[in-house]
Amino acid sequence: LMCYQVARGGKVVLKNIPEPERTEWGSPIESMEYLLQKKKMLKEQIEKCIKVARDNDDMHFKNYLKTEFLDPLILFIRKVGVLITNAIRAGPGLGEYEFSKDVKLHFPEIFDSINVV
């Protein structure tokens, strides 16, 4: 997005990122529900940007936001939602075990960068 902004003649101003309100969770399911909530908030913000682009007849920016950010985010939200639902159905203990297996299966990029057994 920063490269796109510079290419269109804009200027990038970086600011401090605030610390998250939570850093500890009681269970893996709870942490994924928090992630899902944050991703849904991000989706709403991207949709607001798309609306501004549409209102200003900037179809190039609208399409860029939709293809580069919104579409992949929607797929990610769906994946996380399915994982949470499956883990809740399986229950604690076995459910959490299956949940961790599913996370490794659906999000291998997370585990490729770190050594998790």
N, C-alpha and C positions, 0 to 999 in steps of 0.2 A: 504494500500500500504506500510505503514511503517513496519507493522508486516511481510509482505511478504518479504520485503527487508532484514530485520534482520534474518528471517528464512533461506534466501539464502546466509547468511554470509556477508551481506552488513552493512553499518553504516548509521544511520540517522543523518543528520545535519539540524537543524532547523534555518531558517533565518526570519527576519522581513518581514511581508506582507505589501506591499505599500498600501497607502490609495487610494480608487477608484478615478478616475478623476471626476466623477459626483456623487453627493449625492441628488440632487433634480431634479424632472421632472415636466413637465407641465401637464401631464395626466397619468392615469394608463397604457394606451396603449403605451405611450412613454417609460415608465419604463420597460414594458415587452419586447419591441423591443430591448432595451439595454441589458436586460437579455438574450434574444435570440442571440444577437450578441456575447456576452461573452461565451455562451455555445457552439456556433459554433466554436469559436477560441479554446476552450478547446478540442473539438472533433478533430480538426486538429492536435493539439499537441499529443493527444493520438494515432491518426493514425500514426504520425511520430515515436512514440515509438514502435508501433506494427511493422512498417517497419524495424526498427533497430533490433528488436527481430527476425524477419523473416530472415534478412540478416545474423544474427549470429547463425542461426539454433537453436534458443531457443524457441521451440514451446510451452513449458509449460508457459513461460512468455507471449507469444503472446496470448495464449488462456485465461490466467488469465486477461490480460488487456481487451480483447474483451468481456468476459462474465461478469466481475465485473464492468467495467467502460463504455466501448463503447456502448454495447447494451442498458443498461438503459438510457444512455445519449441520444441516438438516439430517444428513446421513449419519453423522456422528451422534447426534441426539437420539436418533432411532436406535442405533446400536447400544448405547448406554441404557436406554429405556428397556430394551429387551433383556439385557444382562441383569438389571435390577429386578425386573419381574420374575425372571427365572430363579434368581437367588432367593427372593421372598417366598416363592412357591416351594422351594426345596427346604426352607427353614434354616435355623441356626445349626452349627456343626457341619453337617453334610452340605447344607446350602452354601455356607461360606467356602468350603473346599471346592465345590463345583464352580462357585463364583470366581475364585482365583484361577481355576483352569480355563474358564470361559474368557476371562480378561486376557490371559496369555494368548489364547487362540485368536481373539478378535482384535487385539491391539499389540501385535508382536513388536512393533517399533519401540514401544516403551521398554520392553525387556531386552531388546537387542543392544541398547545403549548402556545397560547396566548388567552386572553379573548377579542375576537372581536365579536361584535353583528351584 
